[in-house]
Amino acid sequence: MTVLRFIWLALAIWGAIHPMSYFMGYMDETGTGLSGLIDAWYVNDSTIGLTWDLTIAAITLTVWILAETLVRKNWMALLAIPATFCIGVSCGLPLYLFFRSSPVR
């Protein structure tokens, strides 16, 4: 594995664990679970703006993944789509770059 591929993988793991620790901490602290976390995304204009920013980035990344996967036939890269929407762009983008940077066969 090249150094760059290792960096993408490390960033994907960090992007999965680090933000999730804050989400889990918030849900434990408030006791509201996932619905309370989602409600917090819409509490003021600042969080609404950030929510839309990340949503648009996730949709853009998904379109890019789909377009390139159809051309490159790298079907494993499709795993970055559920990672993006279930974990976040901080995991999905570096995970996609990890898959995309694999050697061409």
CORZI-V571586 format. One line per field, one symbol per residue. phi: phi as a letter, one per 30 degrees, with the letter a starting at -180 (. if undefined). burial: # if it has 16 or more other C-alpha atoms within 10 Angstrom, else .. Layout:
phi = ???
burial = ???
This chain:
phi = .ddddddddddddddddddddddddddddcicidddddeddbdaddddddddedddddddddddddddddddhcdddddddddddcclddcdddddddddddedc
burial = ....#..######.##.........##.........#...#............##.##..##..##.##.......##.##.###.##############.....
